[in-house]
Amino acid sequence: MATLIEGRRIVAKIGSALLVDAETGQLRADWLRGLAEDVAWLRSLGKDVILVSSGSIALGRGLLGLGRDSLSLEQSQAAAAVGQIRLARAYEEALAAHGILTAQVLVTLEDTENRRRFLNSRATLETLLTMGAVPIVNENDSVATDEIRYGDNDRLASRVAMSVWADRLILLSDVDGFYTASPTLDPTARRFEVITEITPEIQAMAGDAASGLSRGGMVTKLAAARTAMASGCAMAITLGNVTRPLRALHDGADATWFLPAANPRIARKGWIGAMKARGRIRLDDGAIAALRDGRSLLPAGVWGVTGRFGRGDPVAICRAVDGAELGIGLIRYSSDEARKIAGHRSDEIADILGYPGRAVLIHRDDMAL
């Protein structure tokens, strides 16, 4: 059984029903204050926390007086535009009471499927965490159309967890786990404590997403679990509608844990190591020694660059003397840029390229030696 507290980097997904009262359309401020206490508690233990939150449309429609009828795309986008401001302010105020800085990050499905946008959003999230902020991630409903929407924050949360290599993903839900059948319809339904593999039998228990017969969004939750497990992240489904849901999970609240075969670091290294290199970089002995010491690769240690590749592509890491391949890594510059800055100090990059760049050519977390 996994535990919340063993996680170093935790992503929690919050649905609209937890944040916004369905009858009044008002923010559930007391519940949010409890969540903020949970975030402050986890932060006091040295954990990184990212919140993936719904709620902008639900809040905005109330402020615009749109009622509870179904909304057109334009009305939904307008509601989101109004609600995003209110939602961000609510999180900011709740977490500021604990001395925590917040940041709003708006994404669409396109942002995680486009390589450059994915890398940019990942770099932003990593930098925010390094600087001590809590990112509040939301789908950018004010501009997204059906073609570029996730449509659910379960899968968005799993993509976020994968992008930052989180080791815990918590889906705060209206049910306390994954059951063999709907517990509201079948009193004999049994809740799984742990799932280590999503078999066809387990998938069938969730229902059929295509026919609209899925149970309580369990199809999307299983899709999220599949993504999380593949990236080495343990995922839990647990009841969110309690005063302090994350603390409750820590204290033994009912949940279903989906456990990966490996931790995020090992999963990431295996994923990178299995890639096909699109270019080669040759390093001097000093740079090779630094890499074996666990450090990142700086441009100064690069003797040569061959091949054509873009930012984020896999490149072979080779020894300059004989060309022996030592590993593979995801490079942070294009081949043209890498050739220009090869052999130069990081503080010279801006003068060479004409714009500020990243000090590191390949980060230590992005290489498998």
Secondary structure, DSSP 8 states (H G I E B T S, - for coil): ---STT-SEEEEEE-HHHHB-TTT--B-HHHHHHHHHHHHHHHHTT-EEEEEE--HHHHHHHHTT-TTS---HHHHHHHHHHHHHHHHHHHHHHHHTTT--EEEEEE-HHHHHSHHHHHHHHHHHHHHHHTT-EEEEEE-TTT--GGG--SSHHHHHHHHHHHTT-SEEEEEESSSS-BSS-TTT-TT--B-SEES---HHHHHHT--TTTT--STTHHHHHHHHHHHHHTT-EEEEEE--SSSHHHHHHTT--EEEE--SS-HHHHHHHHHHTS--SEEEEE-HHHHHHHHTT--B-GGGEEEEEE---TT-EEEEEETTT--EEEEEE-SS-HHHHHHHTTS-GGGHHHHHSS---S-SB-GGGEE-
